[in-house]
């Protein structure tokens, strides 16, 4: 790996800061401003929209370092091949059966997401406060299709088992 140890550490620090900024952006989706919209007033009534908000994320990283080491190559019969002392001129140890390996490392990754959907309207009027749920036809249809699909698969398995 090219570069000095301080360059690698600086790169890891920058990656960590980028992950923290990304996570903060995902978590900010669950802010109360996103859950309750601004109230709308008209004709003695005030309506406050309410939403369901969910967010999540996960990140990982790795790092490793080490000094230059001599790693033995195995002979064809599984026994360790002989390793000669490193040549002062920096020649590769191919003749001696070993290789110079630099200490290094790396890794990283992550992902996340956020979701929001309207769930209700809070209505405040002269006759009191009421909560009127939002009827989500798409969610209901997807749930019904999933239940019907599961019932069909189970029926087919039971029918095949009886044969």
TITORLO-829145 format. One record per atom (N, C-alpha, C, O, CB): chain; atom name; x, y, z. Coordinates in pm, whole numbers, plus 32768, in hexadecimal, padded with zeros to 4 digits. Glycine has a CB too. Example, Ala and Ser with C-alpha at 12.3 -4.5 7.8 and 13.67 -1.06 7.14 Angstrom:
  unit  site     X     Y     Z
     A     N  8527  7DC7  830C
     A    CA  84CE  7E3E  830C
     A     C  8528  7EB6  830C
     A     O  8590  7EB4  834E
     A    CB  846B  7E41  8389
     A     N  8505  7F1F  82C4
     A    CA  8557  7F96  82CA
     A     C  850A  8003  8313
     A     O  853D  8072  8324
     A    CB  8580  7FC4  823C
//
This chain:
  unit  site     X     Y     Z
     A     N  8055  7F8B  8000
     A    CA  8000  8000  8000
     A     C  8059  807B  8000
     A     O  80B6  8087  8050
     A    CB  7FA0  8000  807A
     A     N  803C  80D7  7FA5
     A    CA  808C  814F  7F9D
     A     C  805E  81B5  8003
     A     O  7FEA  81B3  802D
     A    CB  8087  818A  7F10
     A     N  80B6  820E  802B
     A    CA  8091  8277  8089
     A     C  80C2  8256  8115
     A     O  80DB  81E3  8137
     A    CB  7FFB  828D  808A
     A     N  80CE  82BD  8162
     A    CA  80FD  82AB  81EA
     A     C  808A  828B  8248
     A     O  8015  8293  8222
     A    CB  8147  8328  8219
     A     N  80AD  8266  82C1
     A    CA  804B  8244  8327
     A     C  7FF0  82BB  8345
     A     O  7F78  82A9  8358
     A    CB  8090  8215  83A6
     A     N  8027  8332  834A
     A    CA  7FD5  83A8  8367
     A     C  7F6F  83C3  82F8
     A     O  7F01  83F2  8314
     A    CB  802E  8424  837B
     A     N  7F93  83A7  827C
     A    CA  7F33  83B8  820E
     A     C  7EC0  8355  821A
     A     O  7E4D  8378  8200
     A    CB  7F78  83A8  8185
     A     N  7EDF  82DA  8242
     A    CA  7E78  8274  8251
     A     C  7E1B  8299  82C5
     A     O  7DA0  8290  82B9
     A    CB  7EB7  81E8  8269
     A     N  7E55  82C2  8336
     A    CA  7E04  82E9  83A9
     A     C  7DAC  8361  8386
     A     O  7D38  8366  83AF
     A    CB  7E5E  830B  8421
     A     N  7DE0  83C1  833C
     A    CA  7D92  8436  8312
     A     C  7D1F  840B  82B7
     A     O  7CB1  8440  82C1
     A    CB  7DED  849C  82CA
     A     N  7D3A  83AD  825E
     A    CA  7CD1  837B  8205
     A     C  7C62  8336  8254
     A     O  7BEC  834A  8237
     A    CB  7D0C  831A  819E
     A     N  7C88  82E5  82B8
     A    CA  7C25  82A2  830B
     A     C  7BD2  8309  8358
     A     O  7B59  82F9  8365
     A    CB  7C69  823F  836D
     A     N  7C12  8371  838C
     A    CA  7BCB  83DB  83D5
     A     C  7B66  841F  837A
     A     O  7AF4  8438  83A3
     A    CB  7C2F  8442  840D
     A     N  7B8E  843E  82FF
     A    CA  7B33  8480  82A1
     A     C  7ABC  8426  8280
     A     O  7A4B  8456  8276
     A    CB  7B7E  84A6  8220
     A     N  7AD6  83A4  826F
     A    CA  7A69  8346  8253
     A     C  7A09  833F  82C9
     A     O  798F  833A  82B6
     A    CB  7AA0  82BA  8233
     A     N  7A3E  833E  8343
     A    CA  79EA  8339  83BB
     A     C  7993  83B6  83C5
     A     O  791D  83AC  83E6
     A    CB  7A41  832B  8438
     A     N  79CC  842A  83A8
     A    CA  797E  84A6  83AC
     A     C  7910  84A5  8342
     A     O  78A1  84D5  835C
     A    CB  79D9  851E  8397
     A     N  792D  846E  82CC
     A    CA  78C8  8466  8263
     A     C  7856  8409  828E
     A     O  77E1  8426  8273
     A    CB  7907  8433  81DE
     A     N  7877  839A  82D0
     A    CA  780F  833E  8300
     A     C  77B9  8381  836B
     A     O  773F  836E  836D
     A    CB  784E  82BE  8338
     A     N  77F6  83CE  83C3
     A    CA  77AA  8413  842C
     A     C  774A  8477  83ED
     A     O  76D7  8481  8418
     A    CB  7809  845A  848E
     A     N  7779  84C3  8388
     A    CA  7720  8523  8345
     A     C  76AB  84DB  8302
     A     O  763A  850A  8307
     A    CB  776E  8575  82DD
     A     N  76C6  8469  82C3
     A    CA  765B  841D  8281
     A     C  75F6  83EA  82E8
     A     O  757E  83F1  82D0
     A    CB  7695  83A8  8231
     A     N  7627  83B6  8358
     A    CA  75CE  8384  83C0
     A     C  7578  83F4  83FA
     A     O  7501  83E0  8414
     A    CB  761D  8340  842D
     A     N  75B3  8468  840F
     A    CA  7567  84D9  8443
     A     C  74FA  8503  83E0
     A     O  748D  852B  840A
     A    CB  75C5  8550  8461
     A     N  7515  84FB  8360
     A    CA  74B0  851B  82FD
     A     C  743B  84BA  8300
     A     O  73C8  84E2  82EF
     A    CB  74EC  851D  8272
     A     N  7459  843A  8316
     A    CA  73F0  83D5  831D
     A     C  739D  83E8  839C
     A     O  7322  83E4  8398
     A    CB  742B  8348  8319
     A     N  73E1  83FC  840C
     A    CA  739B  840C  848B
     A     C  7345  848A  848D
     A     O  72DD  848C  84CF
     A    CB  73FF  840F  84FE
     A     N  736F  84F2  8446
     A    CA  7322  856E  8446
     A     C  7298  855D  8406
     A     O  7241  85B2  8416
     A    CB  736F  85DC  83FE
     A     N  7284  84EF  83BD
     A    CA  7201  84D6  8380
     A     C  7197  84BA  83EA
     A     O  7120  84C8  83CD
     A    CB  720A  8460  831F
     A     N  71BF  8494  8463
     A    CA  7160  8475  84CD
     A     C  7145  84EE  8527
     A     O  711B  84DD  8599
     A    CB  7193  8402  8521
     A     N  715C  8564  84F6
     A    CA  7145  85DF  8542
     A     C  70AF  85F8  8550
     A     O  7062  85D4  84F6
     A    CB  718B  8658  84FD
     A     N  7084  8634  85BF
     A    CA  6FF6  864D  85D5
     A     C  6FBA  86AB  856D
     A     O  6F42  86A7  8554
     A    CB  6FE1  8688  8660
     A     N  700C  86FE  8530
     A    CA  6FDB  8756  84C5
     A     C  6FAA  8702  844F
     A     O  6F4E  872A  8408
     A    CB  704A  87B8  8497
     A     N  6FE8  868D  843B
     A    CA  6FBF  8635  83CE
     A     C  6F44  85E3  83F4
     A     O  6EF9  85B8  839D
     A    CB  7032  85D8  83A6
     A     N  6F30  85CC  8476
     A    CA  6EBF  857B  84A5
     A     C  6E3E  85CB  84A5
     A     O  6DD7  859B  8476
     A    CB  6EDB  8544  8531
     A     N  6E43  8645  84D8
     A    CA  6DCD  869B  84DA
     A     C  6DE5  8711  847E
     A     O  6E44  875E  8491
     A    CB  6DAD  86CB  856B
     A     N  6D8F  8720  841A
     A    CA  6D9D  878F  83BD
     A     C  6D6A  8810  83FA
     A     O  6D32  880F  8468
     A    CB  6D52  8771  833C
     A     N  6D7C  887E  83B4
     A    CA  6D4C  88FF  83E9
     A     C  6CB2  8901  83ED
     A     O  6C71  88D2  838F
     A    CB  6D82  8975  8393
     A     N  6C7A  8936  8458
     A    CA  6BE7  893D  8461
     A     C  6BAC  8998  83F5
     A     O  6BE6  89FE  83D0
     A    CB  6BBE  8970  84EC
     A     N  6B38  8971  83C5
     A    CA  6AF0  89BF  8361
     A     C  6A69  89E5  839F
     A     O  6A1D  898E  83C9
     A    CB  6ADE  896F  82D9
     A     N  6A4C  8A66  83A4
     A    CA  69CE  8A96  83E1
     A     C  6973  8AD2  8378
     A     O  69A0  8B19  831E
     A    CB  69EA  8AFD  8451
     A     N  68EF  8AB3  8386
     A    CA  688C  8AEC  832C
     A     C  6801  8AD5  8367
     A     O  67E0  8A66  8391
     A    CB  6898  8AAD  829D
     A     N  67B1  8B3D  8368
     A    CA  6725  8B33  8393
     A     C  6712  8AFB  841F
     A     O  66B3  8AB0  8436
     A    CB  66DB  8ADD  8333
     A     N  6768  8B1D  847D
     A    CA  6759  8AEE  8506
     A     C  6795  8A65  8520
     A     O  678E  8A33  8590
     A    CB  66C9  8AEC  852A
     A     N  67CE  8A27  84BB
     A    CA  680B  89A3  84CA
     A     C  68A2  89AF  84B3
     A     O  68D0  89FF  8462
     A    CB  67CC  893D  8467
     A     N  68ED  895D  84FB
     A    CA  697E  8953  84E6
     A     C  699D  88C0  84CB
     A     O  6972  8868  8515
     A    CB  69CF  8989  8562
     A     N  69E7  88A8  8460
     A    CA  6A0C  881F  843A
     A     C  6AA4  8812  8445
     A     O  6AEF  8864  840F
     A    CB  69DB  87FC  83A8
     A     N  6AD0  87AB  848D
     A    CA  6B5F  878F  849B
     A     C  6B7B  8706  845C
     A     O  6B4B  86A0  848F
     A    CB  6B8C  8792  8533
     A     N  6BC6  8701  83EF
     A    CA  6BE5  867F  83B2
     A     C  6C4D  8634  8406
     A     O  6CA9  8671  843D
     A    CB  6C19  8692  8322
     A     N  6C3E  85B0  8410
     A    CA  6C9B  855C  845A
     A     C  6CCE  84ED  83FE
     A     O  6C84  84B8  83AB
     A    CB  6C57  851F  84D9
     A     N  6D4D  84CC  840D
     A    CA  6D8C  8467  83B9
     A     C  6DD9  8403  840D
     A     O  6E03  8421  847D
     A    CB  6DE9  84A8  8352
     A     N  6DEB  838D  83D7
     A    CA  6E41  8327  8413
     A     C  6EC9  8335  83D0
     A     O  6ED3  8335  8355
     A    CB  6E05  8294  8401
     A     N  6F31  8340  841F
     A    CA  6FB8  8352  83EA
     A     C  7012  82E7  8427
     A     O  7011  82D3  84A0
     A    CB  6FEE  83E1  8407
     A     N  705F  82A4  83D4
     A    CA  70BD  8240  8405
     A     C  7141  8250  83B9
     A     O  7142  826F  8342
     A    CB  7085  81AF  83F3
     A     N  71AE  823D  8400
     A    CA  7230  8243  83BF
     A     C  728F  81E2  8402
     A     O  727A  81BB  8475
     A    CB  726A  82D2  83C3
     A     N  72F4  81BB  83BC
     A    CA  7357  815F  83F4
     A     C  73D2  815C  839C
     A     O  73D0  8187  8328
     A    CB  731C  80D3  8403
     A     N  743A  8129  83D4
     A    CA  74B6  8120  8387
     A     C  751B  80CB  83D0
     A     O  750E  80AE  8447
     A    CB  74EF  81AA  836D
     A     N  757F  80A5  8388
     A    CA  75EB  8056  83C1
     A     C  766B  8072  8376
     A     O  766B  8084  82FC
     A    CB  75C9  7FC0  83BF
     A     N  76D7  8075  83BE
     A    CA  7758  8092  8382
     A     C  77C0  8037  83BE
     A     O  77B2  8009  8430
     A    CB  777E  8126  8395
     A     N  7827  801C  8374
     A    CA  7894  7FCB  83A6
     A     C  7918  7FFC  836E
     A     O  791B  8044  830A
     A    CB  787F  7F38  8384
     A     N  7981  7FD3  83AD
     A    CA  7A04  7FFD  8380
     A     C  7A69  7F97  83AF
     A     O  7A4B  7F44  8405
     A    CB  7A27  808B  83B3
     A     N  7ADD  7F9D  837B
     A    CA  7B48  7F45  83A5
     A     C  7BCD  7F88  838E
     A     O  7BD7  7FE9  8343
     A    CB  7B42  7EBF  835B
     A     N  7C31  7F54  83CE
     A    CA  7CB5  7F8E  83BD
     A     C  7D1B  7F28  83ED
     A     O  7CFC  7ED7  8444
     A    CB  7CC3  8016  840A
     A     N  7D90  7F2B  83B8
     A    CA  7DFA  7ED3  83E6
     A     C  7E7F  7F0A  83BA
     A     O  7E8A  7F48  8351
     A    CB  7DE6  7E45  83B3
     A     N  7EE3  7EF4  840A
     A    CA  7F6A  7F21  83EA
     A     C  7FCB  7EB8  841A
     A     O  7FA5  7E5D  8463
     A    CB  7F89  7FAC  8429
     A     N  8043  7EC2  83F3
     A    CA  80AA  7E69  8424
     A     C  812D  7E85  83DE
     A     O  8130  7EC4  8374
     A    CB  8081  7DD7  840F
     A     N  8198  7E57  841A
     A    CA  821B  7E6B  83DB
     A     C  822D  7E0D  8365
     A     O  81E2  7DAD  8354
     A    CB  828C  7E56  8440
     A     N  8290  7E2B  8316
     A    CA  82B3  7DD1  82A8
     A     C  82DB  7D4D  82E5
     A     O  832D  7D49  8341
     A    CB  8326  7E0C  824F
     A     N  82A3  7CDF  82B2
     A    CA  82C0  7C5B  82E7
     A     C  82E3  7BFD  8275
     A     O  82C0  7C15  8202
     A    CB  8249  7C24  8338
     A     N  8327  7B94  8297
     A    CA  8349  7B2C  8237
     A     C  82E1  7ABE  8246
     A     O  82D4  7A84  82B2
     A    CB  83DB  7AF6  824E
     A     N  8299  7A9F  81DD
     A    CA  8236  7A35  81E1
     A     C  826C  79C0  8192
     A     O  829A  79D0  8121
     A    CB  81AD  7A63  81A8
     A     N  8268  794B  81CD
     A    CA  829C  78D4  818A
     A     C  8236  789E  8127
     A     O  81BE  789B  8142
     A    CB  82C0  7868  81F1
     A     N  8267  7876  80B8
     A    CA  8214  7833  8054
     A     C  821F  779D  8071
     A     O  828A  776F  8098
     A    CB  8241  7856  7FC0
     A     N  81B4  7752  805F
     A    CA  81B8  76C2  8076
     A     C  81E8  767C  7FF8
     A     O  81C8  76A4  7F88
     A    CB  812E  768C  80A2
     A     N  8233  7613  800E
     A    CA  825F  75C0  7F9E
     A     C  81E8  756D  7F6F
     A     O  8180  756B  7FB1
     A    CB  82D7  7564  7FC7
     A     N  81F7  752A  7EFE
     A    CA  818A  74DB  7EC6
     A     C  815E  746A  7F23
     A     O  80EA  7442  7F1F
     A    CB  81B3  74A1  7E3F
     A     N  81B7  7436  7F75
     A    CA  8193  73C9  7FD0
     A     C  8157  73FB  8053
     A     O  813A  73AA  80AB
     A    CB  820C  7374  7FED
     A     N  8143  7480  8063
     A    CA  8107  74B9  80DB
     A     C  816B  74E4  8144
     A     O  8147  7529  81A3
     A    CB  80AA  7457  8118
     A     N  81E9  74BF  8135
     A    CA  824D  74E9  8197
     A     C  827B  7576  8177
     A     O  8276  75A0  8103
     A    CB  82C6  7487  819A
     A     N  82A7  75C1  81DE
     A    CA  82D5  764A  81C3
     A     C  8351  764B  816B
     A     O  83AD  75FB  817F
     A    CB  82F1  7693  8245
     A     N  8352  76A5  810C
     A    CA  83C8  76B2  80B6
     A     C  8433  76FE  8104
     A     O  8412  7753  8156
     A    CB  83A5  76FC  8031
     A     N  84B1  76E1  80EB
     A    CA  851B  7728  8133
     A     C  851D  77BB  810C
     A     O  8506  77DF  8098
     A    CB  85A4  76E8  8116
     A     N  8539  7811  816E
     A    CA  853F  78A0  8156
     A     C  85CB  78D0  8179
     A     O  85FE  78B7  81E6
     A    CB  84D3  78ED  81A9
     A     N  8608  7914  8119
     A    CA  868E  794B  812F
     A     C  8681  79D7  8168
     A     O  8617  7A14  8157
     A    CB  86E1  794C  80AB
     A     N  86E6  7A0E  81AC
     A    CA  86E0  7A98  81DB
     A     C  86C8  7AF8  8168
     A     O  86F0  7ADD  80F7
     A    CB  8760  7ABD  8225
     A     N  8685  7B69  8184
     A    CA  8666  7BCC  811E
     A     C  86E5  7C00  80E0
     A     O  8748  7C1A  8126
     A    CB  8613  7C3E  8158
     A     N  86E2  7C11  805D
     A    CA  8756  7C45  8017
     A     C  8764  7CDA  8033
     A     O  8700  7D21  802F
     A    CB  874B  7C2B  7F7E
     A     N  87DB  7D0B  8051
     A    CA  87EC  7D98  806F
     A     C  87C8  7DF4  7FFC
     A     O  87A7  7E68  8012
     A    CB  8878  7DB2  8099
     A     N  87CE  7DC2  7F83
     A    CA  87B1  7E18  7F10
     A     C  871C  7E29  7EFA
     A     O  86F4  7E74  7EA1
     A    CB  87F1  7DDF  7E93
     A     N  86C7  7DE6  7F4A
     A    CA  8636  7DF4  7F3C
     A     C  85FC  7D99  7ED4
     A     O  858A  7DAC  7EA9
     A    CB  8613  7E82  7F1A
     A     N  8649  7D32  7EA9
     A    CA  8616  7CD5  7E45
     A     C  85A5  7C84  7E81
     A     O  859F  7C6F  7EFA
     A    CB  8686  7C78  7E11
     A     N  854C  7C57  7E2C
     A    CA  84DE  7C02  7E5A
     A     C  8514  7B7D  7E87
     A     O  857D  7B52  7E57
     A    CB  8473  7BEF  7DEC
     A     N  84CF  7B3B  7EE1
     A    CA  84FD  7ABD  7F19
     A     C  84C7  7A46  7ECB
     A     O  84BD  79D9  7F03
     A    CB  84D4  7AB2  7FAB
     A     N  84A5  7A56  7E4F
     A    CA  846A  79EA  7E04
     A     C  84C1  796F  7E06
     A     O  848F  78FF  7E10
     A    CB  844F  7A14  7D75
     A     N  8546  7982  7DFC
     A    CA  85A1  7910  7DFB
     A     C  85A0  78CD  7E83
     A     O  85B3  7853  7E8B
     A    CB  8630  793C  7DD7
     A     N  858B  7918  7EEF
     A    CA  8592  78E1  7F76
     A     C  850C  78A8  7FA4
     A     O  8506  786A  800E
     A    CB  85C1  794B  7FD6
     A     N  84A2  78BC  7F57
     A    CA  8420  7883  7F7A
     A     C  83C8  78DD  7FCD
     A     O  8360  78AD  7FFD
     A    CB  8433  7804  7FC1
     A     N  83E9  795C  7FE3
     A    CA  8396  79B5  8034
     A     C  8377  7A34  7FE8
     A     O  83AE  7A4B  7F7C
     A    CB  83DB  79D7  80B7
     A     N  831F  7A87  801F
     A    CA  82FD  7B06  7FE3
     A     C  82FF  7B71  804E
     A     O  82E2  7B56  80C3
     A    CB  8273  7B00  7F9D
     A     N  8321  7BEB  8026
     A    CA  8316  7C5C  8081
     A     C  8286  7C8B  807D
     A     O  824F  7CA2  8011
     A    CB  8379  7CCF  805B
     A     N  8248  7C9B  80F0
     A    CA  81BE  7CC9  80F9
     A     C  81BC  7D49  814C
     A     O  81F5  7D4D  81B9
     A    CB  8160  7C5C  8137
     A     N  817C  7DAF  811A
     A    CA  816E  7E2D  8164
     A     C  80F4  7E23  81BE
     A     O  8090  7DE7  8198
     A    CB  8162  7EA7  8103
     A     N  80FC  7E5C  8234
     A    CA  8088  7E65  828A
     A     C  8026  7EC9  824D
     A     O  804F  7F32  821B
     A    CB  80AF  7E8E  831A
     A     N  7FA7  7EAA  8250
     A    CA  7F43  7F02  8214
     A     C  7EBA  7EDE  824B
     A     O  7EAF  7E8B  82A5
     A    CB  7F45  7EF7  8179
     A     N  7E56  7F1A  8218
     A    CA  7DCE  7EFC  8241
     A     C  7D6C  7F52  81F5
     A     O  7D91  7F9D  819B
     A    CB  7DBD  7F0F  82D6
     A     N  7CF1  7F47  821A
     A    CA  7C8B  7F95  81D8
     A     C  7C03  7F60  81FD
     A     O  7BF5  7F0F  8259
     A    CB  7C9E  7F94  8141
     A     N  7B9F  7F8D  81B8
     A    CA  7B17  7F60  81CE
     A     C  7ABA  7FD5  81DF
     A     O  7AE4  8049  81E2
     A    CB  7B10  7F06  8246
     A     N  7A3C  7FB7  81EA
     A    CA  79D8  801D  81FF
     A     C  795C  8002  81AF
     A     O  795F  7FB8  814C
     A    CB  7A0F  80A5  81DC
     A     N  78F0  803B  81D9
     A    CA  7873  802B  8190
     A     C  7800  805A  81E7
     A     O  7811  8072  825E
     A    CB  785E  7F9A  8165
     A     N  778F  8067  81AC
     A    CA  771A  8091  81F9
     A     C  76A1  80A4  81A2
     A     O  76A8  809D  8127
     A    CB  7738  810F  8243
     A     N  7634  80BD  81E2
     A    CA  75B9  80D5  819A
     A     C  754C  8100  81FA
     A     O  755D  80F8  8274
     A    CB  758E  8059  814C
     A     N  74E1  812C  81C5
     A    CA  7473  8158  821A
     A     C  7400  8189  81C5
     A     O  7406  818C  814B
     A    CB  74A0  81C5  8279
     A     N  7399  81AE  8209
     A    CA  7324  81E1  81C2
     A     C  72C1  821E  8222
     A     O  72CC  8211  829C
     A    CB  72E2  8172  8172
     A     N  7261  8260  81E9
     A    CA  71F8  829F  8238
     A     C  7175  8293  81EB
     A     O  7173  828C  8170
     A    CB  7219  8334  8258
     A     N  7107  8291  8237
     A    CA  7083  8282  81F9
     A     C  7021  82D8  8247
     A     O  7029  82E1  82C2
     A    CB  7056  81ED  81F7
     A     N  6FC6  8317  8202
     A    CA  6F5D  8365  8243
     A     C  6EDC  8354  81F5
     A     O  6EDD  834B  817A
     A    CB  6F85  83FB  824D
     A     N  6E6C  834F  823F
     A    CA  6DEA  8346  81FD
     A     C  6D82  8388  8254
     A     O  6D8C  8383  82CE
     A    CB  6DC4  82B3  81E1
     A     N  6D1E  83C6  8218
     A    CA  6CB5  8406  8268
     A     C  6C61  839C  82AE
     A     O  6C41  8335  8273
     A    CB  6C5C  8461  820F
     A     N  6C3C  83B5  832B
     A    CA  6BEC  8354  8375
     A     C  6B6A  838E  83AB
     A     O  6B09  8345  83BF
     A    CB  6C3C  831B  83E7
     A     N  6B66  8412  83C4
     A    CA  6AEB  844B  83FE
     A     C  6AEB  84E2  83EF
     A     O  6B4F  8521  83D0
     A    CB  6ADE  8424  8492
     A     N  6A76  8518  8407
     A    CA  6A64  85A9  8410
     A     C  6A20  85C5  8495
     A     O  69B9  858A  84B4
     A    CB  6A0F  85E3  8396
     A     N  6A5A  861E  84E2
     A    CA  6A20  8646  8562
     A     C  69CD  86C3  8546
     A     O  6A01  872A  851B
     A    CB  6A8F  8661  85D0
     A     N  694B  86BA  8561
     A    CA  68EF  8728  8543
     A     C  68C1  8766  85C7
     A     O  6888  8722  861D
     A    CB  6874  86F6  84EF
     A     N  68DA  87E8  85D5
     A    CA  68B1  8831  864C
     A     C  6846  8895  8620
     A     O  6860  88EB  85CC
     A    CB  692B  887A  8692
     A     N  67D1  8889  8659
     A    CA  6763  88E2  8632
     A     C  670E  8907  86A9
     A     O  672E  88E7  871B
     A    CB  670E  88A1  85C7
     A     N  669D  894D  868E
     A    CA  6643  8979  86FA
     A     C  6607  8903  8747
     A     O  65E2  8912  87BB
     A    CB  65D4  89CF  86C1
     A     N  65FC  888E  8707
     A    CA  65C0  881A  8749
     A     C  6629  87BF  878A
     A     O  6605  8752  87B9
     A    CB  6570  87CB  86E5
     A     N  66A6  87E6  8790
     A    CA  670E  8799  87D3
     A     C  677F  8770  8775
     A     O  6790  87A7  8708
     A    CB  66D2  871E  8811
     A     N  67CA  870D  87A3
     A    CA  683D  86DA  8758
     A     C  681E  864D  8727
     A     O  67EA  85FB  8773
     A    CB  68BF  86DA  87AF
     A     N  683C  8632  86AA
     A    CA  682C  85AA  8676
     A     C  68A6  8586  8621
     A     O  68E8  85DC  85E6
     A    CB  67A7  859E  8621
     A     N  68C2  8505  861D
     A    CA  6930  84D2  85CC
     A     C  68F3  8480  855C
     A     O  68AB  841F  8574
     A    CB  6996  847C  8621
     A     N  6910  84A7  84E3
     A    CA  68D9  8462  846D
     A     C  694A  841A  8425
     A     O  69A0  8459  83E8
     A    CB  6891  84C6  840D
     A     N  6949  8394  842D
     A    CA  69B6  8348  83EF
     A     C  69B2  8351  8356
     A     O  6948  835F  8319
     A    CB  69AE  82B6  841A
     A     N  6A27  8348  831C
     A    CA  6A34  8345  828A
     A     C  6A2A  82B4  825F
     A     O  6A73  825F  8291
     A    CB  6ABC  8386  825A
     A     N  69D0  8297  8204
     A    CA  69BC  820F  81D2
     A     C  6A1C  81F8  815E
     A     O  6A0E  8235  80F4
     A    CB  6927  81F8  81A7
     A     N  6A7E  81A1  8173
     A    CA  6AE6  8185  810E
     A     C  6ABE  810B  80BD
     A     O  6AD6  8099  80E5
     A    CB  6B71  816F  8152
     A     N  6A7F  8123  8049
     A    CA  6A4E  80B7  7FF4
     A     C  6AC0  8060  7FC1
     A     O  6AB2  7FE5  7FBA
     A    CB  69FE  80EF  7F7E
     A     N  6B30  809B  7F9F
     A    CA  6BA2  804F  7F6A
     A     C  6BD7  7FED  7FD3
     A     O  6BF1  7F79  7FB3
     A    CB  6C11  80AE  7F3D
     A     N  6BE8  801B  804D
     A    CA  6C19  7FC4  80B7
     A     C  6BB8  7F53  80D2
     A     O  6BE2  7EE0  80E5
     A    CB  6C32  8013  8137
     A     N  6B37  7F71  80D4
     A    CA  6AD2  7F0B  80EA
     A     C  6AD4  7EA3  8079
     A     O  6ACB  7E2B  8092
     A    CB  6A47  7F4C  80F6
     A     N  6ADE  7ED2  7FFC
     A    CA  6AE1  7E76  7F8A
     A     C  6B5E  7E1D  7F8E
     A     O  6B55  7DA6  7F72
     A    CB  6ADD  7EC5  7F06
     A     N  6BD1  7E55  7FAF
     A    CA  6C4B  7E06  7FB7
     A     C  6C44  7D9E  8026
     A     O  6C74  7D2E  8016
     A    CB  6CC4  7E61  7FCC
     A     N  6C09  7DC3  8097
     A    CA  6BF8  7D64  8105
     A     C  6B9B  7CF3  80DC
     A     O  6BB6  7C7E  80F9
     A    CB  6BC2  7DAB  8183
     A     N  6B2E  7D14  8098
     A    CA  6AD0  7CAE  806A
     A     C  6B12  7C51  8004
     A     O  6B01  7BD7  800B
     A    CB  6A53  7CF0  802C
     A     N  6B5D  7C8A  7FA7
     A    CA  6BA1  7C36  7F44
     A     C  6C07  7BD9  7F86
     A     O  6C13  7B65  7F5F
     A    CB  6BE8  7C8E  7EDB
     A     N  6C4E  7C0A  7FE9
     A    CA  6CAD  7BB6  8031
     A     C  6C68  7B45  807A
     A     O  6C98  7AD3  8077
     A    CB  6CFD  7C0A  8093
     A     N  6BF9  7B62  80BB
     A    CA  6BAF  7AFA  8104
     A     C  6B76  7A92  80A4
     A     O  6B7C  7A1A  80BF
     A    CB  6B3D  7B39  8157
     A     N  6B3E  7AC0  8033
     A    CA  6B08  7A62  7FD0
     A     C  6B77  7A0C  7F96
     A     O  6B66  7994  7F85
     A    CB  6ABE  7AAF  7F5F
     A     N  6BE9  7A49  7F77
     A    CA  6C5B  79FD  7F41
     A     C  6C8C  7994  7FA3
     A     O  6CA9  7924  7F7C
     A    CB  6CCD  7A5B  7F1D
     A     N  6C95  79B8  8023
     A    CA  6CC2  7957  8088
     A     C  6C5E  78E5  8094
     A     O  6C86  7871  80A2
     A    CB  6CD4  799C  8111
     A     N  6BDB  7904  808E
     A    CA  6B75  789B  8096
     A     C  6B7C  783E  801E
     A     O  6B6B  77C5  802D
     A    CB  6AEA  78D9  809F
     A     N  6B95  7873  7FA7
     A    CA  6BA1  7822  7F2E
     A     C  6C1A  77C5  7F38
     A     O  6C10  774E  7F1B
     A    CB  6BAC  787B  7EB1
     A     N  6C8C  77FC  7F62
     A    CA  6D05  77AA  7F6E
     A     C  6CF1  773B  7FD5
     A     O  6D16  76C9  7FBC
     A    CB  6D7F  7801  7F96
     A     N  6CB5  775B  8047
     A    CA  6C9B  76F6  80AE
     A     C  6C3B  768C  807A
     A     O  6C4F  7616  8095
     A    CB  6C62  7739  812B
     A     N  6BD4  76B4  8031
     A    CA  6B74  7654  7FFA
     A     C  6BB7  75F6  7F97
     A     O  6B9D  757E  7F98
     A    CB  6B01  769C  7FB6
     A     N  6C0D  762C  7F43
     A    CA  6C54  75D8  7EE0
     A     C  6CB0  7576  7F27
     A     O  6CB7  7501  7EFF
     A    CB  6CA6  7630  7E7F
     A     N  6CF5  75A1  7F8E
     A    CA  6D4E  7546  7FD8
     A     C  6CFF  74D7  801D
     A     O  6D27  7463  8019
     A    CB  6DA1  7594  8041
     A     N  6C8D  74FB  805B
     A    CA  6C3B  7496  809C
     A     C  6C01  7433  8036
     A     O  6BFA  73BB  804F
     A    CB  6BCB  74D8  80EB
     A     N  6BD7  7466  7FC5
     A    CA  6B9E  7411  7F5B
     A     C  6C0A  73B2  7F26
     A     O  6BF0  733C  7F12
     A    CB  6B63  7468  7EE7
     A     N  6C86  73E6  7F10
     A    CA  6CF2  7392  7EDE
     A     C  6D1B  7328  7F45
     A     O  6D45  72BB  7F1F
     A    CB  6D6B  73E8  7EB9
     A     N  6D11  7347  7FC4
     A    CA  6D35  72EA  802C
     A     C  6CD3  7275  8034
     A     O  6CFA  7205  8053
     A    CB  6D3C  7332  80B3
     A     N  6C53  728F  8018
     A    CA  6BEC  7227  801C
     A     C  6BF6  71C7  7FA7
     A     O  6BC6  7155  7FB2
     A    CB  6B62  7266  801E
     A     N  6C30  71EE  7F3C
     A    CA  6C39  7197  7EC4
     A     C  6C9C  712F  7ED4
     A     O  6CB0  70DE  7E79
     A    CB  6C59  71E5  7E4A
//
